[in-house]
Amino acid sequence: MDLRALRYFNTVVEAGSLSRAAHQLYVAQPALTAQIKKLEASLGTQLLERSHAGVTPTPAGSQLYEDARRLLSDAEAMGERIRRLPQGPEGSVTIAVPFLLTTLLLGPVIEALARSHPRIRVFVLDGMSLTVQKAMLERRADIGILVDTPALAGLDCQPLAQEDILLCGRDRDGQVAALLQPATDGGLPLIDFAHACQLPLVLQSRRYAIRQSVEAAAERRGLRLNIAHEHDSVRVIRSLYHCGAGFTFSPACTLAESAPRLMLDTAPHAETAPTAAPGWIVARLVNPALQRHYQLATPPQRANEPASAAVRDCLLAHAHRMIERGRWQARWLYPG
């Protein structure tokens, strides 16, 4: 197994076809096929499923593809270091984040780093909160944002932010609006948690942290959830409550996506809450309020490496700026 074989393999996976990959690599298809077979033989496992439509990676092939991407990226960075003197931090940094935070944070952070630190390559692992924890414990990520996990073995965990879990959905007949109470601070309207539990709910399964928080709060108060639909897909959940099939519980970081035509106040230091289009309910829960806490986790041995420190600082700066400007309805907790 060498870098050329890995580059050939990744090109085949991305092209979805041996013939297209051979054309992109300017090599003969038989030679490319021989390289792939040699790679499979050296690893002792099948990497590609072949069909008349092309090729797709096996589970082992998918894992090799992800690992090879990082390895090839590091090899390219190593070549650059040899060819010229370093200019600022360089290397590869992997960030693990809950997928509900990805849209809010990661695009602007990666774009900013590409301008300020072009020699740093950022990889992102986004998934469920347990997926983020697992990635950090297995040291597959250098920086992680944990959910409701103040400590994790072998990691430096610092409080990052706290946000409310909100009730969102379409009020088709106006009955839910009658349950709302005005907020004393002029922010989002309030709804009693007991009333929210009685509404038709569109929720993910118990594997997900928000569902677990909602069920735990309901159990403590002897309440039952009126679940109308249960699906794991965020897109299916969103489609259901957009069309009025029920209400859902969603963290404040998703407000920009929670309802069509949701308008955010982007003024610096905005204290007023977002307002939704008519017919949409976005309300803060009371009795009890449900909240979600985020912690920033780093392995102690990587925390002070220049590349990791640059990515961490950029991530912190952007998250803090989003909260200050009212784009993320959250409370900043990071020390210092």
N, C-alpha and C positions, 0 to 999 in steps of 0.2 A: 504494500500500500504506500503510495507516494502522493505528493501534492497534485501532480498532473492527473493521476487517476481520480482523486477526489474532485478536482475541478471538472473533469469530464463527467463524472457521475452527477454532480449538482446541475450541470447544464442539461443533462438528459431529463432529470426530474422536472426542471423548470420548463423545458420545451415540451415535455409530455410525449416525446417521440424520438427514437434513435436517429431517424433520417433527418429531422429538423435540427437536432443537436449536432449531428455530423456536419451539416451545412454551416451552422453557426461557428463551429470550431475549425472549419476548413480541414477536416480529416475524412478519410474514407470510412463509410459506415462499417465495413467488416473489421477495420482496425479499432473503431470505437467499441463495437460489440465485444471484441476480444479483450479490451481493457476492462469492460464491465464484468465479464465472466471471470477474469483474473482477480478482480477485486472481491467478487462473491466467493471465489475459492479461498482467498487468503483469510476472509472473515468467517468462512464456514457456514454461510447462511445466504438465502435468496434475498436480494435487495429490491428487485423489480418484478412486478406482475406484467406479463406481456399479453396483449390481445390485438385483434385486428384494428382497434381504435388507437393503439399506441401503448404506452407504458405508464404504470402508476407505482409508487413506492409501496413496499410491504411495510409492516410496522418497524422492522429492523432498518429498512431503507429510509423511513421518515426520521428515525433517530439519528442515523448516519448523516442525513442531509443537514439537520440542525447543528450537529457537532462539527461537520465539515465547514459550514458557513463561518462559524467562529474561528476555526483553525485557519482557514484560508485568509480570513480578515486579519488575524494575528500575523500570519506569514507575510502578508502585504505590508503591514505596519513595520515588521522587522526589516524588510527590504528598504523601506523609506528611511529607517534609522541609520542603516548602513550607508545609504547614498548621501545623506546630508545630516547636518547637526540638528538635534531636536529643537523645535520651536514651540515651546509650551507643552503641557501634558499630552500624552498620547497613549493609545492602547484601546482595549475593548472593555466596555462596562455593560453589564446586564442588569436591568431594572425589572423587578417583579411587582405588579400592581393589580389590585382588584379591577375586574373589567369595567365596573361602573365608573371608575375614576379615569379610565384611559382617555376618553374623548376630552375631558376637561383639562387634563394636565399634559399628556405625553406629546401631542403634536407640537405645541408651542415650545416645550422644553427641548425636544430633538432639533427643531428648527433653530432655536437660539444657540444651541451647542455647535451646530454645523457652522454658524458664523463666528462664534467666539473661540471655539476649540476644534478646528477642522480635522485634527489628528486623532480625535477621540471617536471611536465607533460605538454607537449605542444599540444594544439589543433589548427587546422588550418581551417579557413573559407576562401575559395578562390572562386571568382566569378567576375562578372562585377564590374566596379568602383562604380556604384550606389548600388550594393549589399554590398560592403565594407562600404560605407557611412552609409547605413541603419543599418548594424551590430554595427557600432560604436555609432550611435545615440541611438540605443536601448540598449546599454551597454551589448551586447552579445559578445563583444570582448574587450580585455584589451589593445591591441596595433593594430593599423591599418596603412596601407600605402594607402594614398588617391591620386587620380589622379586629377591634376589641380584644387585643392580645398584648397586654402591657409588658409581658416578659416572654422570652423564648430562649431555650438553653443555648449557651454559647454565642449569643448575639447581643449587641448593644442596641437596646430599644429605647427610643425617646418619644414622648407624646408629641403628636403632630397637629391634629385638629379634631374638633368635635362638631358634629352636625346633627340636625334633627332628621328623623324619619317622618315623612309627610304622607298624607292621604291625597291621592290624585285620581281623577276620573271625570267622565262626562255625566253631568246631572241632567238627564233627558227630560224629566218631568218637573224639575224645580223643587222636589221634596227635600233633597239633601241640603239645599241652601237654607232651608228653615232651621236646620240643626246647627248652623254655624254661629259662633259668637265672635264679635269684633275683638281684635287684639288691642290691649291697652297701649302698646308701643306703636300702633299704626302699621304693623307688619301684616303677615298672613293671618287670615281668620283662623279661629280655633274650632276644633270639634272634639267632643268627649270620646275617649277611646271605646267606651261601651257602645256608643252609637255607631262608631266605625265598624265594630265587629259584627253588627247586625246587617250591614249593607252587603249586597252581593259582591264577593271578593274574587279577584283574579290574582292568584299567587303562584309562586314557584314552589317546588317540593321542599321537604324538610331538610334536604342537603344544603340549603342556602341560608346564609347567616341572617338575613332580614326576616325570613319566615320563622327561623328559630327564635329571634327576639320577639316577634309579634306573638307567637304561640306561648312563650314563657310569660309574657305580660298578661295574656288572656287567662292562662292557667292560674296565675297568682290571684286573680280577681274572680275566679269561677265563671268565666265567660267562654262562650263557644264561638268559633269563627264560622261565618256563613260563606263557605267556599263554593263559588259558582263554577270556577274553572281553575284547573291546576296544570301548569306546563312548566318545563324547565327553560325553554327558549325565551330570552329577553324580548326578542322581536315578536314572538307570538303573544306574550303578555301585553306588550305595548299595543299591538294591533287590536287586541280584545278590548282593552279599556279605552282606546281611542274611538272605537265604534260604539261604545256605550254598553258593553257586555258586563261591566262591573267596575269596581274600584280596586286600586292596589296601593300598597305601601312602598314608598320610594324614597331613597335618601336625597338630601338637598342638592348633592352634586349633580343629579340628573335633571334638575329643573329645566335646563335649556332644551331637553329632549322629551320631557314628560308630557307635553301637550302641544298641539299645533299652534303656531302663532304666539307662543309664549314670549312676552316682552320683558327684557331685563333692564334694570336701571344700571347703566355702566358708569355713572358719575363717580369720581374718586370719593372714597369714604362713604358710599351710599348706605343709608340706614334703612331705607324703605325696601320692602320685599317685592319680588317679582309679581306681576299681575298677569293672569291668564285671560285668554279670549272668553267672551260670554259663553256660558253653558259649561265651562270647565271649573272643576273644584280642585284647588290646591290649598290644603289646610294643614295647620300644625296640630298634632295630637296633644291632648291634655288628659290628666287623670288616668293613666300617667302620660307624661311626655316620653316618647321613645327616641333614643339617641344612639349614635354610632360614633365610635372613637377610632381614630387612626394613629398608628405608631410608625415611626421611621426606624427600620432595622438595618444594621450593617454588621458584618463580621468584623470584630476588633482589628484583625490583622490587615483588613483592606481599607479601613476607614480613613487612614492618612495617606494612602497612595494618591499621587497627584491626579490621575484620571478619575478615580472614584470620588475624590473630594470635589473636583470640578463639577461632576454630574450631580452629586448630592447638593452642592450649593445652588446650582441652577434650578434644580427641582424645588428646593425650599423657597428660593426667591420668587419663582413663578406662583407657587401655591399661596404664599403670603400676599402677593400682589392681587391674586384673584379674590381673596377674602377681603382685603382692604377696599377694593373697588366694588364690592357687592356682587361680583359675578359668581361667587361661591358663598352661599349662605351658611357660613361655618364660623366657629370660634378658633382662633389661632392659639396653639398650646406649646409650640416648640420652644424649649428653653433658650433664652438669649436672643 
